[in-house]
Amino acid sequence: MAMEGGCACGAVRYRIDVDPIFVNNCHCGLCQRQSGAASAVNAFVEVEHLHLLSGTLSEHEVPTGSGKAQAIVRCAACGTAVWSHYPRLGRLGAAIRVGTLDDRAAIRPDAAIFVADRMGWTGLPDGVPVFETSYKPADILPPDRLGRLMALVARAEQQG
């Protein structure tokens, strides 16, 4: 599956040429603060399947729940966050901000996570597993996507 997306001003355009490994709808307090929204929806892909088509990017480091930093990658012109690199996967994985995809409705979360922190007025989608904190990927991902995730984690661990 190929999907394209971009920033608010149109300067940054990107393409992903693979289905996401997993998609999280995260309600944690850090995602709320960092996104300015009730939750953040991220589609994780191997970075070799993410292609910058145009625009200039900037990066900003912010903390994650583990205390390690994630790099939020933004359009240098308008500041829209387009993806992040999280500590566990390093630069080998990218968490695409689903809201920046042209066809946002084509992506459905695999899980709603950290719902213990969600705002009380926020609804949860039917049919999506809900977790108070996080989950074990093996519990919800199909074997092919779990295999991709495990291979990516192994590569990231090898890089240190």
N, C-alpha and C positions, 0 to 999 in steps of 0.2 A: 504494500500500500504506500503510495506517495501522497504526502500532504504538504501544503505550503502554509506559511504564516508570515507575520511581520508585526512591526511596531505601529504605534498610533499615527505617526507622521508619514509613514510609508518609506522612510529611508532604508530601514533594515527589512530585508526579505530573506527567508530561509526555507529549506525543504528538508523533510525527513522522508527517507525512502524505505521505511520498515514500520510494521505495527509496533506500538510500544510494548516493552517488556511488562510493565505494570503502570497503572494510573491510580494515584492516591488523591483523595479529597481530604486535605488535612485541615483540621479545626484547631490546632494547637495555638496557644497565645502568641508564639513567635511568628507563625505564618500570618496570623491576623495583623500583628503589628507591622511586619515587613511588607505585606501586600496592601494594607489599608482596607482589607475586606474581611468578611466573616470567615472565609476559609481560602485556601489556595489549592488549585487543582493542577497537578503536575503529571505529565506523561514521560516516563523514563525510557530513554533509548541509548544504545551504544553510540559514542560520539562519532564513530566513522560513518554513521547513517544520518548525521546532521550536516547539512551543507549551507553555508552562508552564501547567499546569492548576491546580496548588495548591502551596502551600508557599513558604518563604522561602529564598533562595539566598545563599551567601557565596562569595567568590572568594579564591584564593591563587595567587600567582605563583611559578613554579618554572622553572628553566632547561630549555632543550631542547638537543639536540646542537649546534645552531648557535650557542649562547650567548645567543640571544634568549629572552625569557620566554614561557611559555604561561600562560594563566589557567585553573586548574582550578576548575570551578564545582561547589559542594558544597551539600548540604542544610545549612541553618544549624542545624537541630536535632540531627542525628545525625552529620554530617560525611561522609556517603557522597559520593564523587565521582560525578557524573552525566554531565558532559560537560566538554570543554575547548575553548578557543579557542587555536589554534596560530598562530605568527607569520605564516606564509606567507598564510593566509586571513584573518587578523585576526578581527574580530567578524562577518564575513560567513559564516563557516563554523563548524560545531560538530562536534566529535568525540564522539559519543555513546558512553559506556561500555556495551558490549554486555551486560555482566553485569547492568546495571540494567534491561534490557528484560524485560517480562513473559514474552515468548516468545523466550528467548535462543537456542533451537535454530533459529529461523527465519533467523538471520543466519549466513552462512558467510564466512570470510575470503577476500578476493581474493588475498592474499599473506601469507606469513610473512616478516618483515623483520628485519634485524640478527641473523640466526641465528648469526652468528659469536660473539655475546655470550650465547647461550642457555645455560641450565644443562644439563649433559650428560644428566641424567635426564629432560629434557623431550622428549616425542615431538612429531612434526610430522604434521599431518593429511594423509592421502592425497589426491592430486589438487589440492592447493593449491601454487601456485608458491612456491619458497623462494629467498630472496636473502640473501647474506652481509651486505650492508648494505641499500641501498635499491634502487629500480627506476625505470624510466621509465614513467609511467602509460600512454603510448601503446603500450607493449609488451604490456600485459595487459588494459586496459579496453576494453569494446565502444564503438563510436563514439558512441552516445547519452550514455553516462556520461562519456566523455572530453570531449565537447562541454560538458557541464555543468561539469566541473572547469575547463576552459580559460576558460569564461565567468566563473566565480567568481574564478579567479586574476586575470583582467583587471580585474574590478571592484575587487578588493583592491589591485591596483597603482595604479589610478586614485585610490583614497583615500589612497595614500601610506603 
